[in-house]
């Protein structure tokens, strides 16, 4: 899929660490529906976090890729990565997708208790 635009980005440590905890308990990739973002879902694995349009056969809309995890020896610093845009309106879903992911993973982890 051609990339519309790409830029350096960082994932907040809190969000990344939440995903790491979920990754220890759930099969990868983890798929999270995004309430409020009609037909969108977030597919998360070790190498990329991709917002997809489910109606368009999981066509990517936005993706965090190239997560720089080598020599990561702290839990409080953000994770550098690259943010790829596959749609001209993709930036409108970025913050909402991460917030929905954090909420969904928190609920799934609480169910384990």
Buried (B, 14 or more C-beta within 10 A) or exposed (E): EEEBEBEEBBBEBEBBBBBEBBBEEBEEBBEBEBEEBEEBBBBBEEEBBBBBBBEEEEEBBBBBBBBEEEEEEEEEEEBBBBBBBBBEEBEEBBEBBBEBBBEBBEEBBEEEE
